[in-house]
């Protein structure tokens, strides 16, 4: 199997990984096109991080075929690793170094790195370039993590919950960075719990539950396929909020109007969001 012939940056077939009696990844298939932003969604424990670790060559698989940029990650060379950037959930750089020192240091690991000053500006840390890492806020440290992930000018960028700890403004700035990298041709695999982020950035999504892909497609296609019913919401007499998924919202509203003798308290009717679809696909619909 090779990604070169089929135009895929990542090609995964029947991927499995087990830890003792726990099956973390249970036959995942994925195909990520070159230059695509691909979102991998799923609850904690669904197998997302294990999958990313296997793609990066940081964890062995039990079975299945995996090709990343035309190479099996299990035997990836140093040259291959230089083409794959990654931002983990819990990166940590030396606390005593400054931002500029750290980015310049990591740039030496790559044959053709980006310019460190441009990368620092790209992630919005120009004003903190001479600050020691221990003086940065949590969100600023995450920006530095992203800088270290892209300093090597990777063909494939793996982002595992990259905006955890970002405030809304920093998250939007990060989105612009991802769009810029995608426009430059970087293939990006993004895992995130932020459904708005996935919808804003990803060309396609895969939803993973219990180690398996339960749905895949564009955000619009997923909503159309799995969220065709409308959602009718209202407030009961005791103040509790209720909702009902229905293919006949007009009939549901009419029935509620008769029950409430006219005006329906807190009535809201809408089509399912990507979050609604995600919760349904992962068996968490009651958590809504």
C-alpha positions in Angstrom: 0.0 0.0 0.0 1.3 3.4 -0.9 -0.1 6.9 -0.6 1.8 8.0 -3.7 -0.4 6.1 -6.2 -3.8 7.0 -4.8 -3.1 10.7 -3.9 -3.5 10.1 -0.2 -1.1 11.6 2.4 -2.5 9.1 5.0 -3.9 5.7 4.1 -5.0 3.4 7.0 -6.7 0.1 6.6 -7.9 -2.2 9.5 -5.8 -0.5 12.2 -6.0 -2.2 15.5 -4.3 -1.6 18.9 -5.0 -3.3 22.2 -3.7 -2.6 25.7 -4.2 -5.7 27.7 -8.0 -6.4 27.7 -8.8 -2.9 26.4 -9.2 -2.4 22.7 -8.2 1.2 21.9 -8.4 1.0 18.1 -10.7 -1.6 16.6 -10.3 -1.7 12.8 -10.1 2.0 11.8 -10.0 2.9 8.1 -8.9 6.4 7.1 -7.9 8.1 3.9 -6.6 11.7 4.1 -6.0 13.5 0.8 -2.9 15.6 0.3 -3.6 19.3 1.2 -6.7 18.4 3.1 -7.7 19.5 6.6 -9.2 16.3 8.2 -10.9 16.3 11.5 -10.9 13.3 13.9 -13.7 13.6 16.4 -14.6 11.4 19.3 -15.0 11.2 23.1 -12.1 10.6 25.5 -11.0 7.0 25.1 -12.3 6.6 21.6 -8.9 5.9 20.1 -8.0 9.3 18.6 -4.7 9.9 20.4 -3.5 6.3 19.9 -4.3 6.6 16.2 -2.2 9.8 15.9 0.7 8.2 17.8 0.7 5.3 15.4 0.6 7.7 12.4 3.6 9.6 13.8 5.5 6.4 14.4 5.5 6.9 18.1 3.5 3.8 18.9 3.5 0.3 17.4 0.2 -1.2 16.0 -1.1 -4.7 16.6 -2.4 -5.1 13.0 -3.5 -3.3 9.9 -1.8 -1.4 7.1 -0.6 2.2 7.5 1.0 4.5 5.0 2.0 8.1 5.8 3.5 10.2 3.0 4.3 6.9 1.3 6.1 5.3 4.2 5.1 2.8 6.9 5.5 4.9 10.1 6.8 1.8 12.0 10.0 2.0 9.8 10.1 5.8 9.3 13.6 7.3 8.8 14.9 10.5 10.1 14.2 12.1 6.7 10.6 10.9 6.8 10.1 12.2 10.4 11.3 15.7 9.3 8.2 15.8 7.0 5.8 15.1 9.8 5.1 17.9 12.4 3.1 17.2 15.5 1.5 19.2 18.4 0.6 17.0 21.4 -1.8 17.8 24.1 0.9 18.1 26.7 4.0 19.5 25.1 6.6 21.1 27.3 9.8 23.0 26.3 12.7 23.9 28.6 11.3 26.5 31.0 14.5 28.6 31.3 14.8 29.2 27.5 13.1 32.2 25.8 10.6 31.7 23.0 13.2 32.8 20.4 15.9 30.5 21.8 13.5 27.6 21.8 12.2 28.0 18.3 15.7 28.6 16.9 17.0 25.5 18.8 14.2 23.3 17.3 14.8 24.6 13.8 18.3 23.0 13.9 16.6 19.6 13.9 15.2 20.0 10.4 16.9 20.1 7.0 14.8 22.9 5.6 13.1 24.7 8.5 11.0 27.8 8.3 12.5 31.1 9.4 12.2 31.2 13.2 11.2 34.8 13.3 8.5 34.3 10.8 7.1 31.3 12.7 7.1 33.3 16.0 5.1 36.0 14.2 2.9 33.4 12.6 1.7 32.1 16.0 1.4 35.6 17.5 4.3 35.5 19.9 6.3 38.5 18.6 5.8 40.4 21.8 6.9 37.4 23.9 9.9 36.4 21.8 12.4 37.3 24.5 10.3 36.0 27.4 11.2 32.8 29.2 8.8 30.0 28.7 8.1 29.8 32.4 6.7 33.3 32.3 4.2 32.5 29.5 0.5 31.9 30.1 -1.1 28.6 29.3 -2.4 29.8 26.0 0.9 31.3 25.0 2.6 28.0 25.8 0.2 26.3 23.4 1.1 28.8 20.7 4.7 28.0 21.3 3.8 24.3 20.9 2.2 25.0 17.6 5.4 27.0 16.5 7.5 24.0 17.3 5.2 21.8 15.3 5.4 23.9 12.2 9.1 25.1 12.4 10.2 22.1 10.2 7.8 23.1 7.4 6.1 19.7 7.5 4.2 18.1 4.6 1.8 16.6 7.2 0.9 18.3 10.5 -0.7 16.3 13.3 -2.6 18.4 15.8 -3.9 16.6 18.9 -6.3 19.0 20.8 -4.1 22.0 19.8 -6.3 24.8 21.1 -6.9 23.5 24.7 -6.3 26.4 27.0 -6.8 29.1 24.3 -9.1 32.0 24.9 -11.6 32.7 22.1 -9.4 35.4 20.4 -6.4 33.1 20.5 -8.4 30.2 19.1 -9.6 32.3 16.1 -6.0 33.4 15.5 -5.0 29.7 15.5 -7.7 29.0 12.9 -6.3 31.6 10.6 -2.9 29.9 11.0 -4.3 26.5 10.0 -6.1 28.0 7.0 -2.8 29.6 5.9 -0.9 26.3 6.2 -3.6 24.5 4.3 -3.5 27.1 1.6 0.2 26.5 1.3 -0.5 22.8 0.7 0.2 21.3 4.2 -2.0 18.2 5.0 -3.5 18.6 8.5 -5.0 16.0 10.8 -6.8 17.7 13.6 -8.3 16.1 16.7 -10.5 18.4 18.8 -13.4 18.4 21.2 -14.5 21.8 19.9 -17.2 21.1 17.3 -17.3 24.7 16.1 -13.5 24.4 15.4 -14.0 21.2 13.4 -16.7 22.7 11.4 -14.7 25.9 10.7 -11.5 24.2 9.6 -12.1 20.6 8.4 -12.8 19.7 4.8 -13.9 16.3 6.0 -14.5 14.6 9.4 -14.4 11.1 10.8 -16.3 10.4 14.0 -14.7 7.7 16.2 -16.5 5.8 19.0 -15.2 2.8 20.8 -12.2 2.5 18.5 -14.2 2.5 15.3 -15.1 5.1 12.6 -18.9 5.4 12.9 -19.3 8.1 10.3 -17.2 10.1 7.8 -17.9 13.0 5.4 -18.0 16.7 5.1 -19.7 18.6 8.0 -22.6 19.4 5.8 -22.9 15.8 4.6 -22.9 14.5 8.2 -25.6 16.9 9.2 -27.7 15.9 6.2 -27.3 12.2 6.7 -27.5 11.9 10.4 -29.3 15.0 11.5 -32.2 15.4 9.0 -34.8 15.7 11.8 -35.7 19.0 13.3 -35.3 19.7 17.0 -38.3 21.2 18.9 -37.5 22.6 22.3 -39.8 24.1 24.9 -40.1 24.7 28.7 -42.4 22.7 30.8 -44.6 24.1 33.6 -42.0 23.1 36.2 -39.3 25.1 34.4 -37.5 22.1 32.9 -36.3 22.2 29.3 -37.5 19.5 27.0 -36.6 18.7 23.4 -37.8 16.3 20.8 -36.2 15.2 17.5 -38.9 14.9 14.8 -39.4 14.7 11.1 -42.7 16.6 11.4 -41.9 19.7 13.5 -45.1 21.5 12.5 -47.2 18.6 13.9 -45.2 18.6 17.1 -45.6 22.3 17.6 -49.4 22.0 17.0 -49.7 19.2 19.6 -47.7 21.3 22.1 -49.9 24.4 21.3 -53.0 22.3 22.2 -51.4 21.0 25.4 -50.3 24.5 26.5 -53.6 26.1 25.3 -51.9 28.4 22.9 -48.5 30.0 23.6 -45.7 27.4 24.1 -43.2 28.6 26.7 -39.6 28.9 25.4 -40.4 27.4 22.0 -37.4 27.0 19.7 -37.3 25.0 16.4 -34.1 24.3 14.6 -32.2 21.8 12.4 -29.6 19.7 14.2 -26.2 21.1 14.6 -22.9 19.2 14.1 -22.9 18.9 17.9 -26.3 17.2 17.8 -25.1 14.8 15.2 -21.8 14.1 17.0 -23.6 13.3 20.3 -26.0 11.0 18.5 -23.2 9.1 16.7 -21.1 8.7 19.8 -24.1 7.6 22.0 -24.1 10.7 24.2 -27.3 12.2 23.0 -28.7 12.4 26.6 -25.7 14.6 27.5 -27.1 17.4 25.3 
